[in-house]
Amino acid sequence: MDAYELSNDDYVRVQRATMRSLHDCMDAFGLDFRGPEVSASKYPKNATMLGWLGSNDVDRYGYRGPAGFAEEMAAAARRESRPIVIPESQLPVFEGSVTTYNGKVVPKGGCDEETRRKLNGGEISVQVDKTDPAVSPERGIQALRQQEGDRARSDPRFLSTVRSWSACMRKRGFQYRNPDESMSDPRWTPEEQTAGSPPSQREIATAAADRDCRDEVNFSGILRLLVAHYEDEVIHAQSRRIHEIAELLKTRARNASKILRARRRQ
């Protein structure tokens, strides 16, 4: 499915244009919207989906990674999209729950929907998931990838790999049924950590063994092959829809460039 997505640079461009358009729209109503800074994330976009620990530097940081690691990994997985915090007083204009504000007409769906229309080139009727109409077309490829990733993780071949991983960990003195269990051990979850405290030697040892066992059983490699297999199936089954989404992503990238160029000329 990578072939149907934008490049990392284009995703960054779209997110920067999103923040710029939201700011300009909210500013027109006298509201000081401050979105997050958008920069290219430091980590591979598929690392989370494939369970790859190569970026964590586990021998030093355990599972938590260096400062800002979790946020950067999440941004990469979300294609550079970062969380937006909207003050409650600004929500009516952002969401469009009011028709006017400060004497001005609020766009349909608020500044959020207005920004989407600018990037999408108008209203888009592509339906990604019939069972979940809330999945927006521009997130369609990601939604389909998530579905196929879930199928891959339920595949008997992957479950066999997980059992091999667990056996490898037992040989090293660690009792876990799967990597999710080791990563979410309560002893090193955020609730048990003191802000700024370094990881314990136990966490580092567990994470290092986890990484080595994943490499030994080819955890990410097998998962990648299975994900690709299931993605091929959905590409053949939903070819038209996927091509429509891919074209929409290209449109968003082009419109993002226009928004940013127009802003620079002001």
Order of alpha helices (4+ residues) and beta strands (2+ residues): alpha-alpha-alpha-alpha-beta-beta-alpha-alpha-alpha-alpha-alpha-alpha-alpha
